[in-house]
Amino acid sequence: MRAVIGALLACAMLAGCNTVAGVGEDITGVANWAQSSMGGGY
């Protein structure tokens, strides 16, 4: 059941950004947000 929910969430996230470039930009955005929220940064 957990695997099914994980697969559905992954599909929903990928459906939000139609291109591979969009997925990369989303990952970069999440990484930047996580870094700034943890007080990291240069």
PDB file of N, CA, C and O in Angstrom, chain B, residues numbered from 101:
ATOM      1  N   MET B 101       0.821  -1.203   0.000  1.00  0.00           N
ATOM      2  CA  MET B 101       0.000   0.000   0.000  1.00  0.00           C
ATOM      3  C   MET B 101       0.858   1.257   0.000  1.00  0.00           C
ATOM      4  O   MET B 101       0.550   2.233  -0.684  1.00  0.00           O
ATOM      5  N   ARG B 102       1.930   1.222   0.768  1.00  0.00           N
ATOM      6  CA  ARG B 102       2.832   2.384   0.838  1.00  0.00           C
ATOM      7  C   ARG B 102       3.478   2.642  -0.522  1.00  0.00           C
ATOM      8  O   ARG B 102       3.666   3.793  -0.916  1.00  0.00           O
ATOM      9  N   ALA B 103       3.818   1.569  -1.236  1.00  0.00           N
ATOM     10  CA  ALA B 103       4.438   1.730  -2.555  1.00  0.00           C
ATOM     11  C   ALA B 103       3.462   2.357  -3.543  1.00  0.00           C
ATOM     12  O   ALA B 103       3.852   3.167  -4.383  1.00  0.00           O
ATOM     13  N   VAL B 104       2.196   1.978  -3.437  1.00  0.00           N
ATOM     14  CA  VAL B 104       1.187   2.538  -4.340  1.00  0.00           C
ATOM     15  C   VAL B 104       1.025   4.031  -4.080  1.00  0.00           C
ATOM     16  O   VAL B 104       0.954   4.822  -5.020  1.00  0.00           O
ATOM     17  N   ILE B 105       0.966   4.412  -2.827  1.00  0.00           N
ATOM     18  CA  ILE B 105       0.829   5.830  -2.483  1.00  0.00           C
ATOM     19  C   ILE B 105       2.063   6.600  -2.957  1.00  0.00           C
ATOM     20  O   ILE B 105       1.939   7.701  -3.493  1.00  0.00           O
ATOM     21  N   GLY B 106       3.244   6.027  -2.764  1.00  0.00           N
ATOM     22  CA  GLY B 106       4.469   6.679  -3.223  1.00  0.00           C
ATOM     23  C   GLY B 106       4.487   6.868  -4.731  1.00  0.00           C
ATOM     24  O   GLY B 106       4.902   7.914  -5.230  1.00  0.00           O
ATOM     25  N   ALA B 107       4.033   5.849  -5.453  1.00  0.00           N
ATOM     26  CA  ALA B 107       3.989   5.950  -6.917  1.00  0.00           C
ATOM     27  C   ALA B 107       2.998   7.015  -7.360  1.00  0.00           C
ATOM     28  O   ALA B 107       3.277   7.778  -8.286  1.00  0.00           O
ATOM     29  N   LEU B 108       1.835   7.072  -6.700  1.00  0.00           N
ATOM     30  CA  LEU B 108       0.852   8.093  -7.048  1.00  0.00           C
ATOM     31  C   LEU B 108       1.384   9.494  -6.776  1.00  0.00           C
ATOM     32  O   LEU B 108       1.176  10.405  -7.578  1.00  0.00           O
ATOM     33  N   LEU B 109       2.067   9.671  -5.652  1.00  0.00           N
ATOM     34  CA  LEU B 109       2.642  10.981  -5.344  1.00  0.00           C
ATOM     35  C   LEU B 109       3.708  11.368  -6.362  1.00  0.00           C
ATOM     36  O   LEU B 109       3.771  12.519  -6.793  1.00  0.00           O
ATOM     37  N   ALA B 110       4.543  10.411  -6.746  1.00  0.00           N
ATOM     38  CA  ALA B 110       5.587  10.690  -7.734  1.00  0.00           C
ATOM     39  C   ALA B 110       4.971  11.096  -9.067  1.00  0.00           C
ATOM     40  O   ALA B 110       5.433  12.040  -9.709  1.00  0.00           O
ATOM     41  N   CYS B 111       3.932  10.385  -9.481  1.00  0.00           N
ATOM     42  CA  CYS B 111       3.261  10.731 -10.743  1.00  0.00           C
ATOM     43  C   CYS B 111       2.631  12.116 -10.666  1.00  0.00           C
ATOM     44  O   CYS B 111       2.694  12.887 -11.623  1.00  0.00           O
ATOM     45  N   ALA B 112       2.030  12.425  -9.539  1.00  0.00           N
ATOM     46  CA  ALA B 112       1.395  13.738  -9.393  1.00  0.00           C
ATOM     47  C   ALA B 112       2.436  14.846  -9.452  1.00  0.00           C
ATOM     48  O   ALA B 112       2.201  15.892 -10.057  1.00  0.00           O
ATOM     49  N   MET B 113       3.574  14.621  -8.830  1.00  0.00           N
ATOM     50  CA  MET B 113       4.628  15.641  -8.843  1.00  0.00           C
ATOM     51  C   MET B 113       5.173  15.818 -10.256  1.00  0.00           C
ATOM     52  O   MET B 113       5.404  16.942 -10.701  1.00  0.00           O
ATOM     53  N   LEU B 114       5.378  14.704 -10.962  1.00  0.00           N
ATOM     54  CA  LEU B 114       5.915  14.802 -12.319  1.00  0.00           C
ATOM     55  C   LEU B 114       4.886  15.382 -13.282  1.00  0.00           C
ATOM     56  O   LEU B 114       5.256  16.041 -14.254  1.00  0.00           O
ATOM     57  N   ALA B 115       3.620  15.152 -13.032  1.00  0.00           N
ATOM     58  CA  ALA B 115       2.587  15.698 -13.907  1.00  0.00           C
ATOM     59  C   ALA B 115       2.524  17.214 -13.787  1.00  0.00           C
ATOM     60  O   ALA B 115       2.090  17.889 -14.721  1.00  0.00           O
ATOM     61  N   GLY B 116       2.950  17.757 -12.653  1.00  0.00           N
ATOM     62  CA  GLY B 116       2.932  19.198 -12.449  1.00  0.00           C
ATOM     63  C   GLY B 116       3.935  19.922 -13.312  1.00  0.00           C
ATOM     64  O   GLY B 116       3.750  21.101 -13.616  1.00  0.00           O
ATOM     65  N   CYS B 117       4.986  19.250 -13.712  1.00  0.00           N
ATOM     66  CA  CYS B 117       5.990  19.870 -14.578  1.00  0.00           C
ATOM     67  C   CYS B 117       6.185  18.949 -15.773  1.00  0.00           C
ATOM     68  O   CYS B 117       6.664  17.826 -15.621  1.00  0.00           O
ATOM     69  N   ASN B 118       5.822  19.410 -16.941  1.00  0.00           N
ATOM     70  CA  ASN B 118       5.663  18.544 -18.113  1.00  0.00           C
ATOM     71  C   ASN B 118       6.981  18.109 -18.735  1.00  0.00           C
ATOM     72  O   ASN B 118       7.012  17.097 -19.435  1.00  0.00           O
ATOM     73  N   THR B 119       8.058  18.825 -18.511  1.00  0.00           N
ATOM     74  CA  THR B 119       9.301  18.519 -19.207  1.00  0.00           C
ATOM     75  C   THR B 119      10.372  18.093 -18.221  1.00  0.00           C
ATOM     76  O   THR B 119      10.258  18.327 -17.017  1.00  0.00           O
ATOM     77  N   VAL B 120      11.402  17.470 -18.742  1.00  0.00           N
ATOM     78  CA  VAL B 120      12.543  17.091 -17.905  1.00  0.00           C
ATOM     79  C   VAL B 120      13.196  18.322 -17.320  1.00  0.00           C
ATOM     80  O   VAL B 120      13.629  18.308 -16.168  1.00  0.00           O
ATOM     81  N   ALA B 121      13.274  19.385 -18.097  1.00  0.00           N
ATOM     82  CA  ALA B 121      13.848  20.635 -17.596  1.00  0.00           C
ATOM     83  C   ALA B 121      13.013  21.179 -16.442  1.00  0.00           C
ATOM     84  O   ALA B 121      13.553  21.709 -15.472  1.00  0.00           O
ATOM     85  N   GLY B 122      11.704  21.044 -16.553  1.00  0.00           N
ATOM     86  CA  GLY B 122      10.825  21.491 -15.476  1.00  0.00           C
ATOM     87  C   GLY B 122      11.063  20.712 -14.203  1.00  0.00           C
ATOM     88  O   GLY B 122      11.060  21.283 -13.112  1.00  0.00           O
ATOM     89  N   VAL B 123      11.274  19.393 -14.332  1.00  0.00           N
ATOM     90  CA  VAL B 123      11.564  18.572 -13.160  1.00  0.00           C
ATOM     91  C   VAL B 123      12.865  19.026 -12.521  1.00  0.00           C
ATOM     92  O   VAL B 123      12.946  19.140 -11.298  1.00  0.00           O
ATOM     93  N   GLY B 124      13.882  19.286 -13.330  1.00  0.00           N
ATOM     94  CA  GLY B 124      15.164  19.746 -12.806  1.00  0.00           C
ATOM     95  C   GLY B 124      15.039  21.078 -12.092  1.00  0.00           C
ATOM     96  O   GLY B 124      15.653  21.289 -11.047  1.00  0.00           O
ATOM     97  N   GLU B 125      14.242  21.977 -12.658  1.00  0.00           N
ATOM     98  CA  GLU B 125      14.044  23.283 -12.016  1.00  0.00           C
ATOM     99  C   GLU B 125      13.308  23.128 -10.691  1.00  0.00           C
ATOM    100  O   GLU B 125      13.618  23.821  -9.722  1.00  0.00           O
ATOM    101  N   ASP B 126      12.333  22.218 -10.647  1.00  0.00           N
ATOM    102  CA  ASP B 126      11.611  21.990  -9.397  1.00  0.00           C
ATOM    103  C   ASP B 126      12.538  21.436  -8.327  1.00  0.00           C
ATOM    104  O   ASP B 126      12.476  21.853  -7.171  1.00  0.00           O
ATOM    105  N   ILE B 127      13.400  20.494  -8.711  1.00  0.00           N
ATOM    106  CA  ILE B 127      14.340  19.909  -7.748  1.00  0.00           C
ATOM    107  C   ILE B 127      15.294  20.979  -7.248  1.00  0.00           C
ATOM    108  O   ILE B 127      15.595  21.038  -6.056  1.00  0.00           O
ATOM    109  N   THR B 128      15.770  21.826  -8.153  1.00  0.00           N
ATOM    110  CA  THR B 128      16.670  22.908  -7.762  1.00  0.00           C
ATOM    111  C   THR B 128      15.972  23.877  -6.809  1.00  0.00           C
ATOM    112  O   THR B 128      16.568  24.335  -5.834  1.00  0.00           O
ATOM    113  N   GLY B 129      14.717  24.184  -7.095  1.00  0.00           N
ATOM    114  CA  GLY B 129      13.965  25.078  -6.227  1.00  0.00           C
ATOM    115  C   GLY B 129      13.783  24.512  -4.834  1.00  0.00           C
ATOM    116  O   GLY B 129      13.917  25.234  -3.846  1.00  0.00           O
ATOM    117  N   VAL B 130      13.478  23.223  -4.746  1.00  0.00           N
ATOM    118  CA  VAL B 130      13.311  22.577  -3.442  1.00  0.00           C
ATOM    119  C   VAL B 130      14.641  22.564  -2.698  1.00  0.00           C
ATOM    120  O   VAL B 130      14.679  22.811  -1.492  1.00  0.00           O
ATOM    121  N   ALA B 131      15.724  22.281  -3.401  1.00  0.00           N
ATOM    122  CA  ALA B 131      17.040  22.253  -2.762  1.00  0.00           C
ATOM    123  C   ALA B 131      17.410  23.635  -2.234  1.00  0.00           C
ATOM    124  O   ALA B 131      17.932  23.756  -1.126  1.00  0.00           O
ATOM    125  N   ASN B 132      17.147  24.665  -3.009  1.00  0.00           N
ATOM    126  CA  ASN B 132      17.447  26.029  -2.562  1.00  0.00           C
ATOM    127  C   ASN B 132      16.597  26.403  -1.360  1.00  0.00           C
ATOM    128  O   ASN B 132      17.091  27.033  -0.424  1.00  0.00           O
ATOM    129  N   TRP B 133      15.315  26.021  -1.372  1.00  0.00           N
ATOM    130  CA  TRP B 133      14.437  26.322  -0.245  1.00  0.00           C
ATOM    131  C   TRP B 133      14.931  25.613   1.009  1.00  0.00           C
ATOM    132  O   TRP B 133      14.979  26.208   2.085  1.00  0.00           O
ATOM    133  N   ALA B 134      15.304  24.326   0.870  1.00  0.00           N
ATOM    134  CA  ALA B 134      15.767  23.559   2.036  1.00  0.00           C
ATOM    135  C   ALA B 134      17.046  24.181   2.591  1.00  0.00           C
ATOM    136  O   ALA B 134      17.212  24.285   3.807  1.00  0.00           O
ATOM    137  N   GLN B 135      17.942  24.589   1.710  1.00  0.00           N
ATOM    138  CA  GLN B 135      19.197  25.181   2.159  1.00  0.00           C
ATOM    139  C   GLN B 135      18.946  26.494   2.902  1.00  0.00           C
ATOM    140  O   GLN B 135      19.550  26.744   3.945  1.00  0.00           O
ATOM    141  N   SER B 136      18.066  27.321   2.371  1.00  0.00           N
ATOM    142  CA  SER B 136      17.816  28.604   3.030  1.00  0.00           C
ATOM    143  C   SER B 136      17.048  28.419   4.332  1.00  0.00           C
ATOM    144  O   SER B 136      17.243  29.181   5.279  1.00  0.00           O
ATOM    145  N   SER B 137      16.175  27.412   4.390  1.00  0.00           N
ATOM    146  CA  SER B 137      15.403  27.216   5.616  1.00  0.00           C
ATOM    147  C   SER B 137      16.263  26.643   6.738  1.00  0.00           C
ATOM    148  O   SER B 137      15.935  26.797   7.914  1.00  0.00           O
ATOM    149  N   MET B 138      17.368  25.979   6.376  1.00  0.00           N
ATOM    150  CA  MET B 138      18.265  25.436   7.386  1.00  0.00           C
ATOM    151  C   MET B 138      19.345  26.439   7.779  1.00  0.00           C
ATOM    152  O   MET B 138      20.194  26.139   8.618  1.00  0.00           O
ATOM    153  N   GLY B 139      19.316  27.598   7.193  1.00  0.00           N
ATOM    154  CA  GLY B 139      20.300  28.615   7.539  1.00  0.00           C
ATOM    155  C   GLY B 139      21.606  28.462   6.794  1.00  0.00           C
ATOM    156  O   GLY B 139      22.582  29.143   7.110  1.00  0.00           O
ATOM    157  N   GLY B 140      21.642  27.581   5.811  1.00  0.00           N
ATOM    158  CA  GLY B 140      22.853  27.410   5.017  1.00  0.00           C
ATOM    159  C   GLY B 140      22.928  28.492   3.959  1.00  0.00           C
ATOM    160  O   GLY B 140      22.076  29.378   3.887  1.00  0.00           O
ATOM    161  N   GLY B 141      23.937  28.405   3.159  1.00  0.00           N
ATOM    162  CA  GLY B 141      24.065  29.386   2.084  1.00  0.00           C
ATOM    163  C   GLY B 141      25.441  30.005   2.095  1.00  0.00           C
ATOM    164  O   GLY B 141      26.180  29.924   3.076  1.00  0.00           O
ATOM    165  N   TYR B 142      25.761  30.619   0.991  1.00  0.00           N
ATOM    166  CA  TYR B 142      27.093  31.186   0.853  1.00  0.00           C
ATOM    167  C   TYR B 142      27.006  32.696   0.722  1.00  0.00           C
ATOM    168  O   TYR B 142      28.031  33.365   0.594  1.00  0.00           O
TER     169      TYR B 142
END
